[in-house]
Amino acid sequence: MATLRVIIDQLVAPVPGGIGRYTLELTKQLVLTAPRNCDVEGIISAVPQETADELTAKLPGLSGLHRASLPRRELSAAWQHGIIGSSGEGMVHATSLLAPLRKHNRRAAVGTQTAVTIHDVVPWTHPATLTPRGVTWHRAMAKRAHRYADAIVVPTHAVAEELSRYFNFGDRVRVIGGAVSDELRLPSDPAVRALELDLPSRYILAVGTLEPRKGLAALIQALALPATGGLPLLIAGPEGWGEFDVATVAAAAGVDASRIRVLGFLSDSDLALVMERATVFVYPSLAEGFGLPLIEAFNFGTPVIHADVPALLEVAAGSTQVVERTTADAYAGQLADAIEAVTSDSALRQRLSISGLDRARAFSWRDSADKVWQLHADL
């Protein structure tokens, strides 16, 4: 029996985020698509038994759950400095750079291999959007991956190209993207829930945190321009980041704060509902490795606007309204113009809706899992 040991510790992080979603969905499909005589084991940091039990319930079919001896923070530091332990044994797949990387010989120790996932190059291109400790850790782990990883998984060819500016991974790079979760589906009575959430009949939707890289400040500034037609903005995400908050940004831009609602964390069904009912979904992020929210919006036939970020262009493949950025000062106006173009042209909205629905079918977690199994078979 061959066992694929998947690092799923992001699922017990204080804020699992997008990588947590990636980890959960990929691992579920790895279990379901496991070849004959193969199974899947999860690896996590030291957590209470109750947390381990909750995680096992989320991932039915795991052959086991290996708990390291160190808590998450200490484990990430230990692996950064090459203190590995038994977590690094066998066939290991890490859904991020948190991986037990050490020198090994695949030929001498058959079945010993480690693949890591690098989701984006933000630690190098936009380090100010991470904590100094986070930047140091990511860069250090990437160096370890360059020395010891047998394979590097990236979500898009765009990330592979950007990453090559910092590391020469050669033919170790594999492109394996994500997809929409099966859990992202409308509530049983959408109309009732829409009333409970007090959703407007027409609105702009955005997701994310008000951090510089996500471009939400520019989107809020765009609301001050007549081109946006007075539409309200709903933001699925937390209120602020660092010294930034929505009210401050809105006031500085001269935007009536009543036009903006921060929805905070949403359940899967509520997120599906606000996406499905949005007039337009705007993803103003300035740097991404994949852009899962685009595919989620596609899945509900919602027209999408985004900046000309290489990874987003690759994922969208012509199914969106693209803002070709010129200067930082012009970005808000360019977003406003794109919003006006989509909201005022029913034919354009229809075309984007249909092409988005078609594009969403190109992504599936089963396909991603099959590629991971093939990757380890090739190794």
C-alpha positions as a Markdown table, in Angstrom:
| # | Residue | x | y | z |
|---|---|---|---|---|
| 1 | Met | 0.0 | 0.0 | 0.0 |
| 2 | Ala | 1.4 | 3.4 | -1.0 |
| 3 | Thr | 0.5 | 6.4 | 1.1 |
| 4 | Leu | 0.4 | 10.0 | 0.0 |
| 5 | Arg | 1.0 | 12.2 | 3.0 |
| 6 | Val | -0.6 | 15.6 | 2.5 |
| 7 | Ile | 0.3 | 18.6 | 4.6 |
| 8 | Ile | -3.1 | 19.9 | 5.6 |
| 9 | Asp | -2.1 | 22.2 | 8.5 |
| 10 | Gln | -3.5 | 25.3 | 6.8 |
| 11 | Leu | -6.9 | 23.9 | 7.8 |
| 12 | Val | -6.1 | 24.5 | 11.5 |
| 13 | Ala | -4.6 | 28.0 | 10.9 |
| 14 | Pro | -6.4 | 30.9 | 12.7 |
| 15 | Val | -7.5 | 32.2 | 9.3 |
| 16 | Pro | -7.3 | 29.4 | 6.7 |
| 17 | Gly | -8.0 | 31.8 | 3.8 |
| 18 | Gly | -7.7 | 30.8 | 0.2 |
| 19 | Ile | -5.0 | 28.3 | 0.8 |
| 20 | Gly | -7.2 | 26.6 | 3.3 |
| 21 | Arg | -9.9 | 26.3 | 0.8 |
| 22 | Tyr | -7.4 | 24.9 | -1.7 |
| 23 | Thr | -6.1 | 22.4 | 0.8 |
| 24 | Leu | -9.6 | 21.2 | 1.8 |
| 25 | Glu | -10.9 | 20.7 | -1.7 |
| 26 | Leu | -7.8 | 19.2 | -3.2 |
| 27 | Thr | -7.4 | 16.7 | -0.3 |
| 28 | Lys | -11.0 | 15.6 | -0.5 |
| 29 | Gln | -10.5 | 14.8 | -4.2 |
| 30 | Leu | -7.2 | 13.1 | -3.6 |
| 31 | Val | -9.0 | 10.7 | -1.3 |
| 32 | Leu | -11.8 | 10.1 | -3.8 |
| 33 | Thr | -9.4 | 9.6 | -6.8 |
| 34 | Ala | -6.7 | 7.5 | -5.0 |
| 35 | Pro | -5.5 | 4.8 | -7.4 |
| 36 | Arg | -5.8 | 1.1 | -6.3 |
| 37 | Asn | -3.5 | 0.3 | -3.4 |
| 38 | Cys | -3.0 | 4.0 | -2.6 |
| 39 | Asp | -4.4 | 6.0 | 0.3 |
| 40 | Val | -4.1 | 9.5 | 1.8 |
| 41 | Glu | -2.9 | 10.5 | 5.2 |
| 42 | Gly | -3.0 | 14.0 | 6.6 |
| 43 | Ile | -0.2 | 15.8 | 8.4 |
| 44 | Ile | -0.9 | 18.6 | 10.8 |
| 45 | Ser | 0.9 | 20.4 | 13.7 |
| 46 | Ala | 0.2 | 19.6 | 17.3 |
| 47 | Val | -3.4 | 20.4 | 18.0 |
| 48 | Pro | -6.0 | 19.3 | 20.6 |
| 49 | Gln | -7.8 | 16.0 | 20.0 |
| 50 | Glu | -11.0 | 17.9 | 19.5 |
| 51 | Thr | -9.5 | 19.9 | 16.6 |
| 52 | Ala | -8.1 | 16.7 | 15.1 |
| 53 | Asp | -11.5 | 15.0 | 15.3 |
| 54 | Glu | -13.2 | 18.0 | 13.6 |
| 55 | Leu | -10.6 | 17.9 | 10.8 |
| 56 | Thr | -11.1 | 14.2 | 10.3 |
| 57 | Ala | -14.8 | 14.7 | 10.0 |
| 58 | Lys | -14.2 | 17.3 | 7.2 |
| 59 | Leu | -12.1 | 14.8 | 5.3 |
| 60 | Pro | -13.8 | 11.4 | 5.3 |
| 61 | Gly | -11.7 | 8.6 | 3.9 |
| 62 | Leu | -8.3 | 9.8 | 5.3 |
| 63 | Ser | -6.3 | 6.7 | 6.2 |
| 64 | Gly | -4.9 | 8.6 | 9.2 |
| 65 | Leu | -3.9 | 11.9 | 10.7 |
| 66 | His | -0.3 | 12.4 | 11.7 |
| 67 | Arg | 0.2 | 15.0 | 14.3 |
| 68 | Ala | 3.6 | 16.6 | 14.6 |
| 69 | Ser | 5.0 | 17.2 | 18.1 |
| 70 | Leu | 5.2 | 21.0 | 17.7 |
| 71 | Pro | 2.4 | 23.6 | 17.5 |
| 72 | Arg | 1.9 | 25.4 | 14.1 |
| 73 | Arg | 4.2 | 28.4 | 14.7 |
| 74 | Glu | 7.0 | 26.3 | 16.1 |
| 75 | Leu | 6.6 | 23.7 | 13.4 |
| 76 | Ser | 7.0 | 26.3 | 10.6 |
| 77 | Ala | 10.1 | 27.6 | 12.3 |
| 78 | Ala | 11.6 | 24.1 | 12.7 |
| 79 | Trp | 10.9 | 23.1 | 9.1 |
| 80 | Gln | 12.5 | 26.4 | 8.0 |
| 81 | His | 15.7 | 25.4 | 9.8 |
| 82 | Gly | 15.7 | 21.8 | 8.6 |
| 83 | Ile | 14.4 | 20.2 | 11.8 |
| 84 | Ile | 12.1 | 17.6 | 10.3 |
| 85 | Gly | 11.3 | 14.5 | 12.2 |
| 86 | Ser | 9.0 | 11.7 | 11.0 |
| 87 | Ser | 6.7 | 14.1 | 9.1 |
| 88 | Gly | 9.2 | 14.1 | 6.2 |
| 89 | Glu | 9.1 | 10.4 | 5.6 |
| 90 | Gly | 7.6 | 8.8 | 2.5 |
| 91 | Met | 5.6 | 10.5 | -0.3 |
| 92 | Val | 4.8 | 14.0 | 0.8 |
| 93 | His | 2.6 | 16.6 | -0.9 |
| 94 | Ala | 2.5 | 20.1 | 0.6 |
| 95 | Thr | -0.3 | 22.4 | -0.4 |
| 96 | Ser | 1.8 | 25.4 | 0.4 |
| 97 | Leu | 5.5 | 26.1 | 1.3 |
| 98 | Leu | 5.0 | 24.6 | 4.7 |
| 99 | Ala | 6.8 | 21.4 | 4.0 |
| 100 | Pro | 9.3 | 19.0 | 5.6 |
| 101 | Leu | 12.1 | 19.6 | 3.1 |
| 102 | Arg | 15.5 | 17.9 | 3.6 |
| 103 | Lys | 18.2 | 16.2 | 1.6 |
| 104 | His | 17.1 | 12.8 | 0.3 |
| 105 | Asn | 17.8 | 10.4 | -2.6 |
| 106 | Arg | 14.7 | 9.2 | -4.4 |
| 107 | Arg | 16.6 | 6.3 | -6.0 |
| 108 | Ala | 18.2 | 5.1 | -2.8 |
| 109 | Ala | 15.0 | 5.5 | -0.8 |
| 110 | Val | 12.2 | 4.4 | -3.2 |
| 111 | Gly | 8.9 | 6.2 | -2.4 |
| 112 | Thr | 10.6 | 9.1 | -0.6 |
| 113 | Gln | 9.6 | 12.3 | -2.4 |
| 114 | Thr | 8.4 | 15.8 | -1.6 |
| 115 | Ala | 6.3 | 18.2 | -3.7 |
| 116 | Val | 5.5 | 21.7 | -2.5 |
| 117 | Thr | 3.1 | 24.4 | -3.8 |
| 118 | Ile | 3.9 | 28.0 | -4.4 |
| 119 | His | 0.7 | 29.9 | -4.9 |
| 120 | Asp | 2.2 | 33.3 | -6.0 |
| 121 | Val | 5.3 | 35.5 | -5.9 |
| 122 | Val | 3.9 | 38.1 | -3.6 |
| 123 | Pro | 6.7 | 37.7 | -1.0 |
| 124 | Trp | 9.1 | 39.0 | -3.7 |
| 125 | Thr | 6.9 | 41.4 | -5.7 |
| 126 | His | 4.7 | 42.9 | -2.9 |
| 127 | Pro | 6.5 | 42.2 | 0.4 |
| 128 | Ala | 4.8 | 45.2 | 2.1 |
| 129 | Thr | 1.5 | 43.3 | 2.1 |
| 130 | Leu | 2.9 | 40.6 | 4.4 |
| 131 | Thr | 4.5 | 40.8 | 7.8 |
| 132 | Pro | 8.3 | 41.0 | 7.8 |
| 133 | Arg | 8.3 | 37.5 | 9.5 |
| 134 | Gly | 6.1 | 36.2 | 6.7 |
| 135 | Val | 8.3 | 37.5 | 4.0 |
| 136 | Thr | 11.4 | 36.1 | 5.6 |
| 137 | Trp | 9.8 | 32.7 | 6.1 |
| 138 | His | 8.4 | 32.4 | 2.6 |
| 139 | Arg | 11.7 | 33.4 | 1.0 |
| 140 | Ala | 13.6 | 31.0 | 3.2 |
| 141 | Met | 11.3 | 28.1 | 2.5 |
| 142 | Ala | 11.4 | 28.8 | -1.3 |
| 143 | Lys | 15.2 | 28.5 | -1.0 |
| 144 | Arg | 14.8 | 25.1 | 0.7 |
| 145 | Ala | 12.4 | 24.1 | -2.0 |
| 146 | His | 14.9 | 25.0 | -4.6 |
| 147 | Arg | 17.5 | 22.8 | -2.9 |
| 148 | Tyr | 15.4 | 19.8 | -1.8 |
| 149 | Ala | 11.9 | 19.6 | -3.4 |
| 150 | Asp | 11.3 | 17.0 | -6.1 |
| 151 | Ala | 8.5 | 19.0 | -7.6 |
| 152 | Ile | 7.1 | 22.5 | -7.5 |
| 153 | Val | 3.3 | 23.0 | -8.0 |
| 154 | Val | 2.1 | 26.4 | -9.2 |
| 155 | Pro | -1.5 | 27.3 | -10.0 |
| 156 | Thr | -0.8 | 29.1 | -13.4 |
| 157 | His | 1.8 | 29.3 | -16.1 |
| 158 | Ala | 2.0 | 33.0 | -15.2 |
| 159 | Val | 3.2 | 32.2 | -11.7 |
| 160 | Ala | 5.7 | 29.7 | -13.2 |
| 161 | Glu | 7.1 | 32.4 | -15.4 |
| 162 | Glu | 7.3 | 35.0 | -12.6 |
| 163 | Leu | 8.9 | 32.5 | -10.3 |
| 164 | Ser | 11.6 | 31.8 | -12.8 |
| 165 | Arg | 12.9 | 35.3 | -12.2 |
| 166 | Tyr | 13.9 | 34.3 | -8.7 |
| 167 | Phe | 14.6 | 30.6 | -8.9 |
| 168 | Asn | 15.6 | 28.1 | -11.6 |
| 169 | Phe | 13.5 | 25.1 | -10.8 |
| 170 | Gly | 14.0 | 23.7 | -14.3 |
| 171 | Asp | 11.6 | 20.9 | -15.2 |
| 172 | Arg | 10.4 | 20.4 | -11.6 |
| 173 | Val | 7.5 | 22.8 | -12.1 |
| 174 | Arg | 4.0 | 21.6 | -12.7 |
| 175 | Val | 0.9 | 23.8 | -13.3 |
| 176 | Ile | -2.1 | 22.5 | -11.3 |
| 177 | Gly | -4.9 | 25.0 | -10.7 |
| 178 | Gly | -8.0 | 25.0 | -8.5 |
| 179 | Ala | -11.7 | 25.1 | -9.1 |
| 180 | Val | -15.1 | 26.0 | -7.5 |
| 181 | Ser | -16.0 | 24.1 | -4.4 |
| 182 | Asp | -19.1 | 21.9 | -4.5 |
| 183 | Glu | -20.0 | 23.6 | -1.2 |
| 184 | Leu | -20.5 | 26.9 | -3.0 |
| 185 | Arg | -24.2 | 26.6 | -3.8 |
| 186 | Leu | -27.3 | 28.7 | -3.4 |
| 187 | Pro | -29.4 | 28.3 | -0.2 |
| 188 | Ser | -32.6 | 26.3 | -0.3 |
| 189 | Asp | -34.7 | 29.5 | -0.5 |
| 190 | Pro | -32.6 | 32.2 | -2.2 |
| 191 | Ala | -35.3 | 34.9 | -2.2 |
| 192 | Val | -35.9 | 34.6 | 1.6 |
| 193 | Arg | -32.2 | 34.7 | 2.4 |
| 194 | Ala | -31.7 | 37.7 | 0.0 |
| 195 | Leu | -34.3 | 39.6 | 2.1 |
| 196 | Glu | -32.7 | 38.6 | 5.3 |
| 197 | Leu | -29.3 | 39.9 | 4.0 |
| 198 | Asp | -31.1 | 43.0 | 2.7 |
| 199 | Leu | -29.4 | 42.7 | -0.7 |
| 200 | Pro | -30.0 | 45.6 | -3.1 |
| 201 | Ser | -31.6 | 44.9 | -6.4 |
| 202 | Arg | -28.4 | 46.0 | -8.2 |
| 203 | Tyr | -24.9 | 46.2 | -6.8 |
| 204 | Ile | -21.2 | 45.9 | -7.4 |
| 205 | Leu | -19.6 | 43.0 | -5.5 |
| 206 | Ala | -16.0 | 42.6 | -4.5 |
| 207 | Val | -14.2 | 40.1 | -2.2 |
| 208 | Gly | -11.1 | 40.4 | -0.2 |
| 209 | Thr | -9.3 | 42.5 | 2.4 |
| 210 | Leu | -8.6 | 46.2 | 2.2 |
| 211 | Glu | -4.9 | 45.7 | 1.8 |
| 212 | Pro | -2.9 | 47.6 | -0.9 |
| 213 | Arg | -2.3 | 44.6 | -3.1 |
| 214 | Lys | -6.1 | 43.8 | -3.4 |
| 215 | Gly | -6.8 | 47.2 | -5.0 |
| 216 | Leu | -10.0 | 47.7 | -3.1 |
| 217 | Ala | -9.1 | 51.3 | -2.2 |
| 218 | Ala | -9.0 | 52.1 | -6.0 |
| 219 | Leu | -12.5 | 50.5 | -6.3 |
| 220 | Ile | -13.8 | 52.6 | -3.5 |
| 221 | Gln | -12.3 | 55.7 | -5.1 |
| 222 | Ala | -14.1 | 54.7 | -8.4 |
| 223 | Leu | -17.4 | 55.1 | -6.6 |
| 224 | Ala | -16.9 | 58.8 | -6.5 |
| 225 | Leu | -17.0 | 59.0 | -10.3 |
| 226 | Pro | -20.3 | 59.4 | -12.2 |
| 227 | Ala | -19.5 | 56.4 | -14.4 |
| 228 | Thr | -20.4 | 54.0 | -11.6 |
| 229 | Gly | -24.0 | 55.2 | -11.7 |
| 230 | Gly | -24.5 | 55.4 | -8.0 |
| 231 | Leu | -24.4 | 51.6 | -7.6 |
| 232 | Pro | -23.7 | 50.4 | -4.0 |
| 233 | Leu | -20.6 | 48.3 | -3.3 |
| 234 | Leu | -20.8 | 45.1 | -1.2 |
| 235 | Ile | -17.5 | 43.7 | 0.0 |
| 236 | Ala | -17.3 | 40.1 | 1.2 |
| 237 | Gly | -14.4 | 40.2 | 3.5 |
| 238 | Pro | -13.1 | 41.8 | 6.7 |
| 239 | Glu | -13.4 | 45.4 | 7.6 |
| 240 | Gly | -9.8 | 46.5 | 7.3 |
| 241 | Trp | -6.1 | 45.8 | 7.2 |
| 242 | Gly | -3.5 | 47.5 | 9.3 |
| 243 | Glu | -4.2 | 51.2 | 9.3 |
| 244 | Phe | -6.7 | 50.9 | 6.4 |
| 245 | Asp | -10.4 | 50.8 | 6.9 |
| 246 | Val | -13.3 | 51.3 | 4.5 |
| 247 | Ala | -14.8 | 54.4 | 6.2 |
| 248 | Thr | -11.4 | 56.2 | 6.1 |
| 249 | Val | -10.8 | 55.4 | 2.5 |
| 250 | Ala | -14.4 | 56.3 | 1.5 |
| 251 | Ala | -14.2 | 59.7 | 3.3 |
| 252 | Ala | -10.9 | 60.5 | 1.7 |
| 253 | Ala | -12.4 | 59.7 | -1.7 |
| 254 | Gly | -15.6 | 61.7 | -1.1 |
| 255 | Val | -17.8 | 58.7 | -1.2 |
| 256 | Asp | -20.9 | 58.4 | 0.9 |
| 257 | Ala | -20.2 | 55.6 | 3.3 |
| 258 | Ser | -23.8 | 54.4 | 3.0 |
| 259 | Arg | -22.9 | 53.2 | -0.5 |
| 260 | Ile | -20.5 | 50.6 | 0.9 |
| 261 | Arg | -21.4 | 47.5 | 3.0 |
| 262 | Val | -18.7 | 45.3 | 4.4 |
| 263 | Leu | -20.3 | 41.8 | 4.7 |
| 264 | Gly | -17.5 | 40.2 | 6.7 |
| 265 | Phe | -17.0 | 36.5 | 6.5 |
| 266 | Leu | -19.8 | 34.7 | 4.6 |
| 267 | Ser | -20.9 | 31.1 | 4.7 |
| 268 | Asp | -20.6 | 29.2 | 1.4 |
| 269 | Ser | -24.3 | 29.5 | 0.6 |
| 270 | Asp | -24.4 | 33.3 | 1.4 |
| 271 | Leu | -21.3 | 33.9 | -0.7 |
| 272 | Ala | -23.0 | 32.0 | -3.6 |
| 273 | Leu | -26.1 | 34.1 | -3.2 |
| 274 | Val | -24.4 | 37.5 | -3.2 |
| 275 | Met | -22.3 | 36.4 | -6.2 |
| 276 | Glu | -25.2 | 35.1 | -8.2 |
| 277 | Arg | -27.3 | 38.3 | -7.6 |
| 278 | Ala | -24.5 | 40.8 | -8.2 |
| 279 | Thr | -24.8 | 43.1 | -11.2 |
| 280 | Val | -21.1 | 42.9 | -11.7 |
| 281 | Phe | -18.2 | 41.3 | -9.8 |
| 282 | Val | -15.1 | 43.5 | -9.7 |
| 283 | Tyr | -11.7 | 42.0 | -8.7 |
| 284 | Pro | -9.3 | 44.9 | -8.7 |
| 285 | Ser | -6.4 | 43.0 | -7.2 |
| 286 | Leu | -2.9 | 44.1 | -8.5 |
| 287 | Ala | -1.2 | 40.7 | -8.0 |
| 288 | Glu | -2.6 | 37.2 | -7.9 |
| 289 | Gly | -1.3 | 33.7 | -8.5 |
| 290 | Phe | -4.7 | 32.2 | -9.6 |
| 291 | Gly | -7.8 | 34.2 | -8.8 |
| 292 | Leu | -10.3 | 31.7 | -7.6 |
| 293 | Pro | -13.0 | 34.3 | -7.1 |
| 294 | Leu | -13.1 | 34.8 | -10.8 |
| 295 | Ile | -14.1 | 31.2 | -11.4 |
| 296 | Glu | -16.6 | 31.4 | -8.6 |
| 297 | Ala | -18.3 | 34.4 | -10.2 |
| 298 | Phe | -18.1 | 32.6 | -13.6 |
| 299 | Asn | -19.9 | 29.7 | -12.0 |
| 300 | Phe | -23.0 | 31.9 | -11.3 |
| 301 | Gly | -22.9 | 33.7 | -14.6 |
| 302 | Thr | -21.9 | 37.0 | -13.1 |
| 303 | Pro | -20.0 | 39.4 | -15.3 |
| 304 | Val | -16.5 | 40.0 | -14.1 |
| 305 | Ile | -14.1 | 43.0 | -14.3 |
| 306 | His | -10.4 | 42.7 | -13.3 |
| 307 | Ala | -7.0 | 44.3 | -13.9 |
| 308 | Asp | -4.6 | 43.0 | -16.5 |
| 309 | Val | -2.7 | 40.8 | -14.0 |
| 310 | Pro | -1.1 | 37.9 | -16.0 |
| 311 | Ala | -2.5 | 35.1 | -13.8 |
| 312 | Leu | -6.0 | 36.5 | -14.0 |
| 313 | Leu | -5.8 | 36.9 | -17.8 |
| 314 | Glu | -4.7 | 33.3 | -18.0 |
| 315 | Val | -7.6 | 32.0 | -15.9 |
| 316 | Ala | -10.2 | 34.2 | -17.6 |
| 317 | Ala | -9.1 | 33.4 | -21.1 |
| 318 | Gly | -11.1 | 36.2 | -22.7 |
| 319 | Ser | -14.3 | 35.8 | -20.6 |
| 320 | Thr | -14.0 | 39.1 | -18.6 |
| 321 | Gln | -13.9 | 42.9 | -19.0 |
| 322 | Val | -10.2 | 43.6 | -18.5 |
| 323 | Val | -8.8 | 46.9 | -17.2 |
| 324 | Glu | -5.5 | 47.7 | -18.9 |
| 325 | Arg | -3.7 | 49.7 | -16.2 |
| 326 | Thr | -1.6 | 52.6 | -17.2 |
| 327 | Thr | -0.7 | 54.5 | -14.0 |
| 328 | Ala | -1.7 | 54.0 | -10.3 |
| 329 | Asp | -3.4 | 57.4 | -10.3 |
| 330 | Ala | -5.5 | 56.5 | -13.3 |
| 331 | Tyr | -6.6 | 53.1 | -12.0 |
| 332 | Ala | -9.8 | 54.2 | -10.2 |
| 333 | Gly | -11.0 | 56.0 | -13.3 |
| 334 | Gln | -10.3 | 53.0 | -15.4 |
| 335 | Leu | -12.3 | 50.8 | -13.0 |
| 336 | Ala | -15.2 | 53.3 | -13.1 |
| 337 | Asp | -15.2 | 53.2 | -16.9 |
| 338 | Ala | -15.2 | 49.4 | -17.0 |
| 339 | Ile | -18.1 | 49.3 | -14.5 |
| 340 | Glu | -20.0 | 51.8 | -16.7 |
| 341 | Ala | -19.3 | 49.7 | -19.8 |
| 342 | Val | -20.6 | 46.5 | -18.3 |
| 343 | Thr | -23.6 | 47.8 | -16.3 |
| 344 | Ser | -24.9 | 50.0 | -19.2 |
| 345 | Asp | -24.6 | 47.4 | -22.0 |
| 346 | Ser | -27.0 | 44.4 | -21.7 |
| 347 | Ala | -25.4 | 42.7 | -24.7 |
| 348 | Leu | -22.0 | 42.9 | -23.1 |
| 349 | Arg | -23.3 | 41.6 | -19.8 |
| 350 | Gln | -25.0 | 38.7 | -21.6 |
| 351 | Arg | -21.8 | 37.8 | -23.5 |
| 352 | Leu | -19.7 | 37.9 | -20.3 |
| 353 | Ser | -22.2 | 35.8 | -18.4 |
| 354 | Ile | -22.3 | 33.1 | -21.1 |
| 355 | Ser | -18.5 | 33.0 | -21.7 |
| 356 | Gly | -17.9 | 32.9 | -17.9 |
| 357 | Leu | -20.2 | 30.0 | -17.4 |
| 358 | Asp | -18.4 | 28.2 | -20.2 |
| 359 | Arg | -15.0 | 29.0 | -18.8 |
| 360 | Ala | -15.9 | 27.7 | -15.3 |
| 361 | Arg | -16.4 | 24.2 | -16.8 |
| 362 | Ala | -12.6 | 24.1 | -17.7 |
| 363 | Phe | -11.7 | 23.8 | -14.0 |
| 364 | Ser | -12.4 | 20.8 | -11.7 |
| 365 | Trp | -10.9 | 19.6 | -8.4 |
| 366 | Arg | -11.1 | 16.1 | -9.7 |
| 367 | Asp | -8.8 | 17.0 | -12.6 |
| 368 | Ser | -6.5 | 18.8 | -10.2 |
| 369 | Ala | -6.3 | 15.7 | -8.0 |
| 370 | Asp | -5.6 | 13.4 | -11.0 |
| 371 | Lys | -2.7 | 15.7 | -11.9 |
| 372 | Val | -1.3 | 15.5 | -8.4 |
| 373 | Trp | -1.5 | 11.7 | -8.4 |
| 374 | Gln | 0.2 | 11.7 | -11.9 |
| 375 | Leu | 2.9 | 14.0 | -10.6 |
| 376 | His | 3.8 | 11.6 | -7.8 |
| 377 | Ala | 3.6 | 8.6 | -10.1 |
| 378 | Asp | 6.1 | 10.3 | -12.5 |
| 379 | Leu | 8.5 | 11.0 | -9.6 |
